[in-house]
Amino acid sequence: MNKLNPSIKHHLLVGLLFSLWGFLFMFFVRPFTDDTTGYYFWIRSSIGFNLVAFLGYGLIAVIQKAIYDKVKTWSFGLEVGTLLFFYILHTTATFVLYKSPFIGGGYTFLQWNTEIMMRAAIVNFTALAIARSYLIKLIPAQEDVLTIKGENKLDILKIKKSDLICVSNAQNYVEIFYIQNNTLDSKIIRTSLKSLKEEFDFLLQVHRSHLINPSHFKSWKDSKTIY
C-alpha cells in the first residue's frame, strides 16, 4: 500500500463497523470464558470493549492524518506500523477495562493477550486491512489546476495542467499557450521564464526562450523545431 485515505470521517465509519462486528461477535459467540463470565458480564464486556475499540481507532484516524499531512505520502511500513500500534493500544485498553470493577475479569495480561487478542487479531485485522484498502477507492478525484500569476495584479491565469502546451519568452513577459474549448489560446503575463520553471518543475526547457509541457511533446521536426 502506497496510498492512504486521510479522511477522518471515512475511518470513523470503518471504526464504527469494526466495533459493531466486535459487539455482535462477542455477545452471541462468547469466544472465551473464565470464572467471572455470565450474562451481565457479556453485556458489559460487549459494550465496553467495542466502545474502547471505536475510540482507539478514532485516535488512530487523527494520528495517521497528522502524519500523512506532514510527509505527504504513505508506505507499507507506515500501514503495518499503524495496525500494530492499534493492536497494542486496543489490547492494553481493553485489558484495563477487563480488570476494572466495571467487568472484573480474571485473566492475567499474558492470558488476555495470547488466548484472546492474538487469536481474534487474525480475523479482525485482516478485515480491517481490507477495509482500509477499500477506503483508497473513496478518495475524490482531483483535477490539477495551475494558477499562474504575474507581477501585475491582473496577471493571473488558471488552467488545467493537461491544457498547458508551452511557454515562450517575450522580453519582460511570457506568452502562455494553452487549450481552451478545444482551441489553442494564449495569454501574455509579466513574469520571467525562470520563475515559471522554478514554480512548475514539470515544465521542460527545450530552448533558452521556451518551456514545454512534456505531455504534449510529439517529436522533433529538426534540431530547432518540435511538434
C-alpha positions as CSV (number, residue, x, y, z in Angstrom):
1,M,0.0,0.0,0.0
2,N,1.5,3.3,-1.0
3,K,-1.7,5.5,-0.5
4,L,-3.9,6.4,2.4
5,N,-7.3,7.9,2.5
6,P,-6.7,10.6,5.2
7,S,-10.4,11.3,5.8
8,I,-11.2,11.0,9.5
9,K,-14.9,10.7,8.6
10,H,-14.3,7.6,6.5
11,H,-12.1,6.0,9.1
12,L,-14.6,6.7,11.8
13,L,-17.1,4.8,9.7
14,V,-14.6,1.9,9.5
15,G,-14.1,2.1,13.3
16,L,-17.9,2.0,13.8
17,L,-18.4,-1.1,11.6
18,F,-15.4,-2.8,13.3
19,S,-16.9,-2.1,16.7
20,L,-20.4,-3.3,15.6
21,W,-18.9,-6.5,14.3
22,G,-17.0,-7.0,17.5
23,F,-20.1,-6.4,19.6
24,L,-22.2,-8.9,17.7
25,F,-19.4,-11.5,17.8
26,M,-18.7,-11.2,21.5
27,F,-22.3,-11.1,22.6
28,F,-23.6,-14.1,20.5
29,V,-20.5,-16.2,20.1
30,R,-18.9,-15.5,23.5
31,P,-15.4,-16.6,22.4
32,F,-13.8,-17.1,25.8
33,T,-14.8,-18.0,29.4
34,D,-13.4,-17.7,32.9
35,D,-14.7,-17.9,36.4
36,T,-16.3,-14.4,36.2
37,T,-18.3,-14.8,33.0
38,G,-22.1,-14.6,33.0
39,Y,-25.0,-13.0,31.2
40,Y,-24.3,-9.5,32.6
41,F,-20.6,-10.0,32.1
42,W,-21.2,-10.3,28.3
43,I,-23.5,-7.3,28.2
44,R,-20.9,-5.1,29.9
45,S,-18.0,-6.6,28.0
46,S,-19.6,-6.4,24.5
47,I,-20.5,-2.7,25.0
48,G,-17.3,-1.7,26.9
49,F,-14.7,-3.5,24.8
50,N,-16.1,-2.3,21.5
51,L,-16.6,1.3,22.7
52,V,-12.9,1.2,23.5
53,A,-12.2,-0.2,20.1
54,F,-14.1,2.6,18.4
55,L,-12.4,5.3,20.5
56,G,-9.0,3.8,19.9
57,Y,-9.5,3.6,16.1
58,G,-10.7,7.2,16.2
59,L,-7.4,8.2,17.8
60,I,-5.6,6.3,15.1
61,A,-7.5,8.2,12.4
62,V,-6.4,11.5,13.9
63,I,-2.8,10.5,14.3
64,Q,-2.4,9.0,10.8
65,K,-3.9,12.1,9.2
66,A,-1.4,14.3,11.0
67,I,1.4,12.1,9.8
68,Y,0.1,11.9,6.3
69,D,-0.4,15.7,6.1
70,K,3.2,16.1,7.2
71,V,5.0,13.6,5.0
72,K,2.5,13.7,2.1
73,T,3.0,10.0,1.4
74,W,2.2,6.6,2.8
75,S,4.1,3.3,2.7
76,F,3.7,-0.4,3.6
77,G,5.8,0.2,6.7
78,L,3.6,3.0,7.9
79,E,0.5,0.9,7.3
80,V,1.9,-2.1,9.2
81,G,3.1,0.2,12.0
82,T,-0.4,1.8,12.2
83,L,-2.1,-1.6,12.5
84,L,0.5,-2.8,15.1
85,F,0.0,0.4,17.1
86,F,-3.7,-0.1,17.1
87,Y,-3.3,-3.7,18.2
88,I,-1.1,-2.7,21.2
89,L,-3.5,0.2,22.0
90,H,-6.6,-2.0,21.7
91,T,-5.1,-4.9,23.7
92,T,-3.9,-2.6,26.5
93,A,-7.1,-0.5,26.8
94,T,-9.4,-3.5,26.7
95,F,-7.4,-5.3,29.4
96,V,-7.5,-2.3,31.6
97,L,-11.3,-2.2,31.2
98,Y,-11.5,-6.0,31.7
99,K,-9.7,-5.8,35.0
100,S,-11.7,-2.7,36.2
101,P,-14.6,-3.0,38.7
102,F,-16.9,-2.5,35.7
103,I,-16.2,-6.0,34.5
104,G,-13.8,-7.6,37.0
105,G,-12.3,-10.2,34.7
106,G,-9.9,-13.0,36.0
107,Y,-7.4,-13.4,33.2
108,T,-3.8,-12.1,33.5
109,F,-2.4,-9.7,30.8
110,L,-0.5,-12.6,29.3
111,Q,-3.6,-14.8,29.1
112,W,-5.6,-11.9,27.7
113,N,-3.1,-11.2,25.0
114,T,-2.3,-14.8,23.9
115,E,-5.6,-16.5,24.4
116,I,-8.0,-13.7,23.4
117,M,-6.4,-10.8,21.4
118,M,-3.9,-12.7,19.3
119,R,-6.5,-15.2,18.2
120,A,-9.0,-12.6,17.3
121,A,-6.4,-10.4,15.6
122,I,-6.1,-12.9,12.7
123,V,-9.7,-12.3,11.6
124,N,-10.2,-8.8,12.9
125,F,-7.1,-7.2,11.4
126,T,-7.4,-9.0,8.1
127,A,-10.9,-7.4,7.8
128,L,-9.6,-4.1,9.0
129,A,-6.7,-4.1,6.4
130,I,-9.2,-4.9,3.6
131,A,-11.5,-2.1,4.8
132,R,-8.6,0.4,4.9
133,S,-7.5,-0.7,1.4
134,Y,-11.1,-0.1,0.1
135,L,-11.1,3.4,1.5
136,I,-8.5,4.4,-1.0
137,K,-11.1,4.0,-3.7
138,L,-13.2,6.6,-2.0
139,I,-10.6,9.3,-2.4
140,P,-12.2,12.0,-4.5
141,A,-10.5,12.6,-7.9
142,Q,-8.9,16.0,-8.1
143,E,-8.0,17.9,-11.2
144,D,-4.6,19.5,-11.3
145,V,-5.3,23.2,-11.7
146,L,-2.4,25.6,-12.2
147,T,-2.6,29.2,-11.0
148,I,-0.1,31.3,-13.0
149,K,0.5,34.8,-11.6
150,G,2.4,37.7,-13.0
151,E,3.9,40.8,-11.5
152,N,0.8,42.9,-12.3
153,K,-2.3,42.5,-10.2
154,L,-4.5,41.4,-13.1
155,D,-1.9,39.0,-14.5
156,I,-3.4,35.7,-13.5
157,L,-4.4,32.6,-15.4
158,K,-6.0,29.4,-14.0
159,I,-5.9,26.4,-16.3
160,K,-5.7,22.6,-16.0
161,K,-2.2,21.2,-16.0
162,S,-3.1,19.0,-19.0
163,D,-4.3,22.1,-21.0
164,L,-1.0,23.9,-20.8
165,I,1.0,23.5,-24.0
166,C,4.1,25.7,-23.7
167,V,5.5,29.0,-22.5
168,S,7.6,31.4,-24.6
169,N,9.8,34.2,-23.5
170,A,8.8,37.7,-24.7
171,Q,11.4,40.1,-23.2
172,N,9.9,41.1,-19.8
173,Y,6.9,39.0,-20.4
174,V,6.0,35.4,-21.2
175,E,3.3,34.1,-23.6
176,I,1.5,31.1,-22.3
177,F,-0.1,28.8,-24.9
178,Y,-3.0,26.6,-23.7
179,I,-6.1,24.7,-24.8
180,Q,-9.5,26.4,-24.2
181,N,-12.7,25.0,-25.6
182,N,-10.7,22.7,-27.9
183,T,-8.8,25.6,-29.5
184,L,-5.4,26.9,-28.9
185,D,-5.3,30.2,-27.0
186,S,-2.6,32.3,-25.4
187,K,-2.1,34.9,-22.7
188,I,0.8,37.3,-22.1
189,I,1.8,37.8,-18.5
190,R,4.6,39.9,-17.0
191,T,6.9,37.4,-15.4
192,S,10.1,35.5,-16.3
193,L,10.6,32.1,-17.8
194,K,13.0,31.3,-15.0
195,S,10.4,31.9,-12.3
196,L,7.8,29.7,-14.1
197,K,10.3,26.9,-14.4
198,E,11.1,27.1,-10.7
199,E,7.4,27.2,-9.7
200,F,6.2,24.5,-12.2
201,D,9.1,22.0,-12.3
202,F,7.3,19.6,-14.6
203,L,7.9,22.0,-17.5
204,L,10.8,21.1,-19.7
205,Q,13.1,23.7,-21.1
206,V,13.9,22.9,-24.7
207,H,15.4,26.3,-25.5
208,R,16.5,29.3,-23.5
209,S,13.3,31.0,-24.6
210,H,10.8,28.1,-24.5
211,L,9.3,25.8,-21.9
212,I,7.0,22.9,-22.9
213,N,4.6,20.6,-21.1
214,P,6.2,17.2,-22.0
215,S,2.8,15.5,-22.1
216,H,2.2,17.4,-25.4
217,F,5.5,16.6,-27.0
218,K,5.1,14.6,-30.2
219,S,8.5,14.6,-32.0
220,W,11.4,16.6,-33.2
221,K,11.0,18.0,-36.7
222,D,14.6,19.0,-36.8
223,S,17.3,20.3,-34.3
224,K,15.5,23.6,-33.9
225,T,11.8,22.7,-34.2
226,I,9.5,20.3,-32.3
227,Y,5.9,19.3,-32.7
